């Protein structure tokens, strides 16, 4: 079947099998390998992307289900050469070790900060409870999100 | 790599369209809403539909509203919406208690109440909430609409009253003025299925329990409830001893299975302890206390 959707602001049309999962569509068909493919059971959150502004786990969503919708991946966080404050925060606070959970963590964190610009630690921990870091670097991840909250982008990219 | 077996994909644009597609494709067709139960089962070949009918476009089934003397919840209402619903929280804080511990925030953005009930997992939380509140399920087919009490909805694990070419469209919860309600769950880690969980509502007439509902999940309780415990408490004073006696009935009346989440005696213990906590909190809330 042919599906058309917007990915990071660009319209794409591809022929896919109905059973193709969104995470594989992004990685294997479009070559957007920033989104990671982890547990395959909607537990780990490495595959989190946004659809119409809401994060979901792309290993448990069919690409066909997102046809006609707007997908945003981690590749879209950086705008015009400027890192998103969440990306900057993960650098400043060493919010990653192996980096596998990082794209999902950052997409969840950006969603949180858009809705709650100044979340406390427990709010951050609850929000990332569906994103698992097997390096167990949660202390630094929480600090990274707090850093981003303390350093909002001066100009929000369109 | 886990991928589902091949299937045909259809996207429904209305409830009538979804029902027509179900009729056309027969019993090997399945509706897919959030997909967070069905797709994992399809990856494991535990489910193998020939046709998937996507109902995510049916936004007219995404609502929580007062409808006469009931709260009506549309089948496509997501867990995240239930968690944030002011209407639900005002009448039944049990929903917020439960939703806070159903999966994680990202999964709650997709999973729906209709999907949760139709999946009919024996450890599912909203089934216990709905059973405690003695709600009902509205099922539609091209022949019309029928309503089934939640306590008659489940025919067993993963089996419900929804037949092929039928669709769950609404969950209805009767409004009970000044009722208190609560949900208590023990899970091994954040976002996991319950080791055991219990929910309750209590209506007080002075210090007497005028009416009570109890819901249990993951402990093999028939229809996610314990009628003997409710009968033991109804009409009695809401004292700690009477609440504990009712909770004991849940311990004795449930039928848990030993598995990786724990042995039978531990789950029975939880059924009693969590029921007691849910009843105690429901009574406090019915009295207007901030519990």
Interface residues (C-beta under 8 A of the other chain):
Chain A: X1 X17 X18 X19 X20 X21 X24 X40 X41 X42 X43 X45 X48 X54 X55 X56 X57 X60 X61 X62 X64 X65 X67 X108 X126 X127 X129 X130 X131
Chain B: X1 X2 X3 X4 X5 X6 X7 X8 X9 X11 X32 X35 X36 X39 X40 X43 X52 X54 X56 X103 X104 X105 X106 X107 X109 X110 X190 X191
